[in-house]
Amino acid sequence: DPTALNEFGAAAGLFFSTLIPQHLGTVSLNNTVARERSVADAFGDPSLLHFADGLEGTIRYLLHKSAPAAGLRMSSALLGRALGGVDAAAWIVQMGRDHGLPNFGEWRDVCGLPTANRYEDIELRDDIDVSRLKFHFAHPADMDLFVAGLAEKPLTGALLGPTLSCIIARQFANMKKGDRFWYENFVFPSAFTDEQLQEIRKTSLSSILCEATGHRLGSVQMEPFMARDQYTNAGIDCGSANLPTIDFAAWKDVEQSKRFPITKELLERALKLGQLQYERLQAVEGIRISENGGSLSSAGRSSAFSHSSLLAPKRESLDIAVTAGVLTETTKILVSGNFSLSDAGIPPNLEMSTLQSLLPEIDLSEVIGNYKPFLTFDKSENRTHCLPQEMPCDHTKRFRSASGWCNNVRFPHYGNAFQPLRRLLQPAYDDGFDSPRTLAKSGRLLPSARRVSNKVHHDLPIFHAKFTHLLMQYGQILDHDMMHSPIARGTREKILNCSRCDSFDSLSIHCFPIPIDHDDPHFPAYHNDGSKRCMPFTRSLLGQVKLGYRNQLNQLSSFLDASTIYGSSDCETSKLRLFKQGKLYFTDLGFNREMLPQGQQERDCRTLPAKMCFMAGDERSNEQPGLTVLHTVFMREHNRIAEKLAKINLFWDDERLFQESRRILIAKLQHITYNEWLPIVVGRETMAKYELTPTKSGYFKGYDAHCDASISHEMSTAAFRFGHSLVRNVFPRMNSTMQNDTTGIELKNSFNNPIGVYERQHGHVESILMGLVGASGMAFDRHVASALRNHLFQKPGGPLTGLDLPAVNIQRARDHGVPGYNAYRELCGLKRAKTFFDLADTMDGSAIRAFSETYESVDDIDLFPGSMSETPRTGSLLGPTLSCIIGEQMQRLKKCDRFFYESDTDNVRFTEAQLSEIRQTSMAKLLCANSYWAAKIQPNVFLLPDELTNAPVHCTDLPDVELKEWSDREFCLMDHSVIQLGTTKRVTPCVSCTCTAQGTECHAMTIDNCDSLMLDFTEEQIKKDSVCVVQCAEQMKRKFVRSSRSAK
């Protein structure tokens, strides 16, 4: 109940009256005091505000002048003159008596403070004359609440003592908890959106004072309730970026389901034309591919084939692409107006940004059913089996679906596999809808992505002094858990050969080759036959299922759900399961008894026929040796958990063992990610800003059922590619003591080539794992190893056949219509750069020179090179823009995930005891438990060993998750007490616990009769129970002191 407490309104809340100063006046911009007069004369007289600068001057006076010291005193102006002869202090005391306020002693009891039988029992302010209090009040308990409360010694870090603080805290707690419209409440429909709430949290009194005065205030301290000082609370200019302001764009009223003067008939005819145009383009493309040899096969082992295989679309993605293709052509028809349907259509002369917003809102539901062959999924029995989309969602289901379906019960497709990526900013396609970003601000062509790579991302071998190579490798596992955007295929699903510079015109509209400049340091600008050389590049597969601008797909579930281990569909998961004892399928190589299962998943396996490649939840597991090794570790960890659970719960079947093991491993990986890995990458400041820090105990209560976890384009095409800077040219192989005693693995020769894990003489999986933990990664900067920049997926024996990964990253963002770097500086709170020199706030001089020599305008800089060139912030691996984009995404992956490991969501949450065990998880222990070599390891394996702060310890000394908390039994244990399932037991004198299917839940009991309690339990039992002590302190003192005296 938020109703004002009488004690607050008539006593405690009036403490401010003791802070009213003797004088009031104005302060000018040059800090000159003027018009100062007694505060008594200012009551009821606002004339100060009538002067020019009167309002601002008065505020400056209040900001500059220190308040009187709190205590049992009041300005003389309030003791007669100011209030027409009324003594304010006497009036407050009398009001308390009139309102029948309990005396001071009673409130000390309510607040859990010791009983004040003597004045010596109260900690009083140092300046209080106790004799004067004794003169007026014979017993301390008789003191009026206002008087006694002000006389108490302030709590540490507070203005007031414990009694007034207690009353004020209760009042404000009631106002917060009892207010349905409280700004942070998640109560529909009065709740703010996440974006609005994020803006509101930027609010400070300092910024309000500055904005309300039109910045005429001049300067203000960050903590306006605290006096200025030159060290920690100096005045700052009102226009400073250190005073964040609210962006009211979050309140922009975007109309839902906008209506256009487009009839159902017009839309049907436009769709028909779109379908015909799509079919025509497909037919023409098929002819071009046949005539020009525009498809690739595995026979050539080209880099283009390898890259296309890595980004191969799944069957479901290809189905969606047909829908998207028809809708893309329909959009072009509607926008161009080049068809004779009727006079009704899209309103003319609309800006492109308006069309980008409006077209996706056109409701297709009434006409879409007429085009099932083109606009819906193939509902075959096999498809339904692999990707079941049951409705309505069962909110009581304990385990996640493989695809992410029904994670959000209200919006089951949120974060689901095969959904479009989302955007932080509107796309920057050349034509507003489909054509990739190729034009500079001037209208001329942007520099080739390869040219940018040569100028900005050339190899500079600097190793990181602090972080291990594992930091990179774990990041790649996370990337492959969250995102996989396939690239387009030709007709009949042929891999497009987009290596010819004219392939867009001669082969396919999905070709977007990267030109090689004449001065390229590695690749010749021309082939031997004299034709211009380009690097092959195919655009991402179409993925939008609405009218409007082109969008791209994510084939994986967006959630951090270990899909890289288990797959993103039921069928993928089934292929990886042993279907015995809850385990995943594995291969016994003899010297390596538990290796990933061998199989045909890898389309470009370069060890065939001698050695097979491996299978995992994500088909990119053979891309490079470190990735294969970490996949193996996680497969082993699942099986280790399953083995332990089988021993604890002998009656669990394979399905229950598998699902529980999967659930636990997902939770472990989420904890490692948010507790160990992410704080290194984005820093503690970003962790706090986006509420990413795990709780130490209890549950995370921030699940948002309106939140969509889908991966952003910015995350997929740029920000989460930061790890490319950390990759070494050579992967070290180390022994069990992390010493080099064999040759490393050359990365440029190891793409899709897992031969290293077969080499027993060099330590196979174990030596590669020790190398990840014992060797440093490359420093984070704009530079990328030559193995990735010149030799990516290079054909064996073909030195000029590789791809350039930074160039591919840049080209991919242009393909997706991602705006330039400068737009994201602004989005992330940095000042938009007007010239290259404005980048000096985030970059060093060499990076700025590289950009000014490469781009015409600072607005042309692509997001990947721009953000990768920022200097890391203190306490963070990354610079501000990357931290911002990653922080935003990781926040949604936490808040939007109903199954997030710390979430308190009913039916799916862990018990508190289980959650406490999961928090014991560390990457170090996980590696120890699943390595045959690891005996000693540093506690934080993302940091290099350090004898002072990260000294290696024995693996047995690292805490492990105790799985006995997952014992499926008919009882609970609590403080050595056995509680039967469904029953409640009093485990201490004042605490009762109930054994539920979710574990033990305990609650403090309300004690109505303390005397009866003391008859039922011993003094020792009661004193040990803080719940009893809080409620029965006075009775305990009387009884136990009396008993003690009697004993004497």
ZIZI-V784456 format. One line per field, one symbol per residue. ss: DSSP state (H for helix, E for strand, C for the rest). phi: phi as a letter, one per 30 degrees, with the letter a starting at -180 (. if undefined). burial: + if it has 16 or more other C-alpha atoms within 10 Angstrom, else -. A space follows every 10 residues. Layout:
ss->???
phi->???
burial->???
This chain:
ss->CCCCCHHHHC CHHHHHHHHC CCEEEEECCC CCEEEEEEHH HHCCCCHHHH CCCHHHHHHH HHHHCCCCCC CCCCCHHHCC CCCCCCCHHH HHHHHHHHCC CCCHHHHHHH CCCCCCCCHH HCCECCCCCH HHHHHHCCCH HHCCHHHHHH HECCCCCCCC CHHHHHHHHH HHHHHHHCCC CCCCCCCCCC CCCHHHHHHH CCCCHHHHHH HHCCCCCCEE ECCCCCCCEC CCECEEECCC CCCCCCCHHH HCCCCCCCCC CCCHHHHHHH HHHHHHHHHH HHHHHHHHHH HHCCEECHHH CCHHHHHHHH CCCCHHHHHH HHHHHHHHHH HHHHHHCCCC CCCCCCCCCC CHHHHHHHHH HCCCHHHHHH HHHHHCCCCC HHHHHHCCCC CCCCCCCCCC CCCCCCCCCC CCCCCCCCEE CECCCCCCCC CCCCCCCCEC CCCCECCCHH HHHHHHCCCC CCEEEEEECH HHHHHHHHHH HHCCCCECCC HHHCEECCCE CCHHHHCCCC ECCEECCCCC CCCCCECCCC CEEEECCECE CECCCCCCCC CEEECCCCCC CCHHHHCCCH HHHHHHECCC CCCECEECCC CCCCEECECC CCCCCCCCCC CCCECCCCCC CCCCHHHHHH HHHHHHHHHH HHHHHHHHCC CCCHHHHHHH HHHHHHHHHH HHHHHHHHHH HHHHHHHHHC CCCCCCCCCE CCCCCCCCCC CEHHHHHCHH HHHHHHCCCE ECCECCCCCE CCCCEEHHHC CCCCHHHHCH HHCHHHHHHH HHHHCEEECC CCCCCHHHHC CECCCCCCCC CCECHHHHHH HHHHHCCCCC HHHHHHHCCC CCCCCHHHHH HCCCHHHHHH HHHHCCCHHH CCHHHHHHCC CCCCCCCCCH HHHHHHHHHH HHHHHCCCCC CCECCCCCCC CHHHHHHHCC CCHHHHHHHC CCCCCEEECC CCECCECCCE CEEEHHHCCC CCHHHHCCCC EEEECCEEEE CCCEEEEECC EEEEEECCEE EEEECCCCCH HHHHHHCCHH HHHHCHHHHH HHHHHHHHHH HHHHHHHC
phi->.deddedddc aedceeddcd ddbbabbddc icdbhdaddd dddibddedd deiddddddd dddddddedd ldaaeedccl ddcijddddd dddddddddi dededdddde dicddcdbdd dcdcddcddd dddddcbdbd ddddeddddd dddddeibdc dddddddddd dddddddccd ceecdcbdcd dddedddddd dddbdedddd ddciiddjba ddcddcddbd ccbddbdddd ddcdbdcddd cdddddhecb dcdddddddd dddddddddd dddddddddd dcicbcbddd hddddddddd cdddeddddd ddeddddddd edddddidac caddadedid dddddddded dddcddcddd bedccbdddd ddddddbdbd bddcdcddcd dddjdiecdd bddeiddicd dcbdbddcde cibbdddbcd edjddddeed dddddccedb dcdddbcddd edddddeded dcbacdcdcd dhidddccdd dcdddcbadc dbdcdcddcd dbcddbdddj ddcbddacdd debdcbdjde bbccdcdddd bhddccicbd dddedccdib hiccdbccci dbdbceddac dddbdccddd bddccadcdc dceadddddd ededdddedd ddddddddcd cddedddddd dddddedddd deddccdded dcidddedec hcddddaicd ccecdcccde ddedddcbed cedddcdddb ddcbddcicd baddcdddcc dhbdeedcdd dcjhdddddd dddccddddd adcbeddcdb bdhedeicdc cdccdedded ddddediddd edddedecjd dddcbddddd dbbddddddd dddccdbddd edddddddcd dedeibdcdd dddddddddd dddcdccdce ecdcdeicdd dddddddddd dbdddddedb bdcdbbadec ddcdebdccb debdeddddb dddddcddbc abcbhicccd eiccbddbeb bcbcdcdcjd bcbdddcdbd ddedddbded ddddcddddd dbeddddddd dddddddd
burial->----++++-+ +++-+-++++ ++++++++-- --+----+++ -+-----+-- --++++++++ ++++--+--+ +++++++++- ++----+++- -++--+---- +++++++++- +++-++--+- -+-++--+-- --+------+ +-++++++++ ++++----++ ++++++++-+ +--+++---- +----+---- +++--+-+++ ---+-+++++ --+-++++++ ++++--++-- ----++-+-- --++++---+ ---------- -+---+++-+ +++++-++-- -+--++-++- ---++++--- ++++++++++ +++---++++ ++++++++++ +++++----- ----++---- ----++-+++ ++++------ ---++-++-- -----++-+- --+-+--+-+ +++++++++- ++++++++++ +++---++++ -+++++++++ -----+++++ +++++++++- --++--++++ ++++++++++ ++++++++++ +---++++++ +-++-+++++ +++++++--- --+++----- -+++++++++ ++++++++++ ++++++++++ ++++++++++ -++-+++-+- ++++++---- -+-+++++-- ++++++---- -+++++++++ ++++++++++ +++++++++- +++-++-+-- -+-+-+++++ ++++++++++ ++++++++++ ++++-++--+ ++++----++ -++++-++++ ++++++++++ ++++++++++ ++++++-+-+ ---+++++++ ++++++++-- -+++++++++ ++++++++++ ++++++++++ +++++----- ++++++++++ ++++++++++ +++++-++-+ +++--+--+- -++---++-+ ++-+++++++ ++++++++++ ++---+++++ ++++++++++ ++++++++++ +++++--+++ ++++++++++ ++++++++++ +-++-+++++ +++++----- -+--+--+-+ +---++-+-- ++------++ +--+++++++ +-++++-+++ -+--+----+ --++------ -+----+++- ++++-+---- --------
